[in-house]
Amino acid sequence: MEFSDYIPIWGKLTPQQQAAIVQSASARTVPKGTVIQRSGEECVGMLLVRSGQLRSYLLSDDGREITLYRLFERDVCLFSASCLLQSIQFDVTIEAEKETELWLIPAAVAGEIIKESAPAANYINELMASHFSEVMWLVEQILWKSFDKRLAAFLLEESALEGSTTLAITHETIGKHLGTAREVVTRMLRYFQNEGLVELNRGHVILTDERRLRALQNA
Amino acid sequence: MEFSDYIPIWGKLTPQQQAAIVQSASARTVPKGTVIQRSGEECVGMLLVRSGQLRSYLLSDDGREITLYRLFERDVCLFSASCLLQSIQFDVTIEAEKETELWLIPAAVAGEIIKESAPAANYINELMASHFSEVMWLVEQILWKSFDKRLAAFLLEESALEGSTTLAITHETIGKHLGTAREVVTRMLRYFQNEGLVELNRGHVILTDERRLRALQNA
């Protein structure tokens, strides 16, 4: 286990701080579908993703969802430790989209270090700025990009993540990622099918013309 | 001039850091309508608002706007110094909505202090978390609140800010705050007028039933 691979400022921590992390961190493997952090619940701690894939999303009172960002190998999840920041007034839910191996650093340990260490606090700043940038990108998408472009971008991204042009994904799940009703997704996917961009087949979406999907995404 | 009134961690800075701020900060008065920070331009520095009102907004390529948050007396504007954070990948525009008096701390001076001082870096963390929370609130509004509720909330907020139920504001300006086309605003305001919630009169919107507007906002 090499924390220095996950925490770029590892070398700027004191030996005591490094020891506190090593002694308190626990390794976990969470199965696909596990909700690691539930909206409104106490905070879990900082998560260091060793392998797998996490999804961070907003959940409305009536059960609607929208994906905020994803975390992959070597990413660090800050909002699983949002109690570290008093001014965070929102809740995100974090779920394992694939079986995920991670290190968990308890919030209390991380909090102590951040309070004392300027490099650690600045590292948290950069992590938050990076999450913030992803959310601002999303705001611009929702406000100013039409749904056909967002759907094309989503299908291409999923295809890249899965390493396949055949996606086993329901219209409802796509709707949850994009903050849209299932019916809207179905209508647009049928339009895509008529245009020869995808093929819909027994719970699968097959990308049949990636070049034109890409052109649509960037239009 | 008392920086300790604006910067809660003032007492945790070293005498050298305090002196660097005092010596480099400049007082400015910007007239209403001044764009202090333009999207895509170099960063100005940290702004401490002494009086007045600033608006931070997103601007699309084709000139559409949406208000992200506002800054009032004693607020500190971080995104006028977004160059302090490498991971910030978005641009906001900052404009004076009223004549505004402010202190400007150059980004280079603030950056040096944040790098060295854990309290300063943690303070920046809290500032960013608070801006982040406002943007997340906005995301939820856009996704999950219908436009009538957002418009009612906006009119009530404006009325509170102006200390008057008569607002000198065009439908186009309201649209810019809410990220919506002028026509959509006009249609909804006419509906509000029919319902007896507002009166539309020569470039003014007059709130005639605040109680019901509040009920609508919270519905």
Interface residues (C-beta under 8 A of the other chain):
Chain A: L58 S60 R64 I66 L85 Q86 S87 I88 Q89 F90 I114 K115 E116 S117 A118 A120 A121 N122 I124 N125 E126 L127 M128 A129 S130 H131 F132 S133 V135 M136 W137 L138 V139 E140 I142 L143 W144 G179
Chain B: L58 S60 R64 I66 L85 Q86 S87 I88 Q89 F90 I114 K115 E116 S117 A118 A120 A121 N122 I124 N125 E126 L127 M128 A129 S130 H131 F132 S133 V135 M136 W137 L138 V139 E140 I142 L143 W144 G179
